[in-house]
Amino acid sequence: MTDPIDFYFEFSSPYGYFASERIAALADKHDRAVSWKPFLLGAAFKREGTQSLVSYPLKGPYSKRDIERTAGYLGLPFVWPPGFPILTVHAARATLWTQENAPDRAVDLIHALYRRLFADGVDIGHAGDVVAVAEDVGLDPIAVESGMKSDDIKARLRTETDAALDRGVFGSPFFIVDEERFWGADRMDMLDAWLTRGGW
């Protein structure tokens, strides 16, 4: 059996949102599964001494325009949420908890969180916002809220984030397949070709 495509994503990443809407079809095309891996991009910024693209004086305005243009190119709804970039630790923890306790709903939750943030332009930075989205996809809100706050899930997010950085993940989206690394939604066509041709 072929290995899955490891898909690393940060909920505050618009490009991660774009990739999340396309990765399943790409994986299906190549008879691969997707391993959905939330992590905290802030840890990568800290290690690298960088920050969000939109925070740079010159890159920021271009990046914002490119994000809007990319959404239009892909035909995906996009609205800037207030206060962007936002806190995403609660969304990541809820995802990890769901992957452990209700795995059949985990991808639904990921899509719902991304869409609430970037398709609807609604802040999901607070725990209550995340719990409301989880309830919308059929999860028990009390269980999700408790799970998000558990020491086990907090520790797992730290562990998963450290493991991502140790594999060389520094941005979102980031894909690793057969130990080959691809960074960015704009590398998905290359990833597709790599899998089609068996590398080069």
Helices and strands as residue ranges (DSSP letters): E 5-9, H 14-20, H 23-29, E 34-38, H 41-48, G 53-55, H 59-74, H 89-101, G 103-105, H 106-114, I 115-119, H 127-136, H 141-149, H 151-166, E 174-177, E 180-183, G 185-187, H 188-197
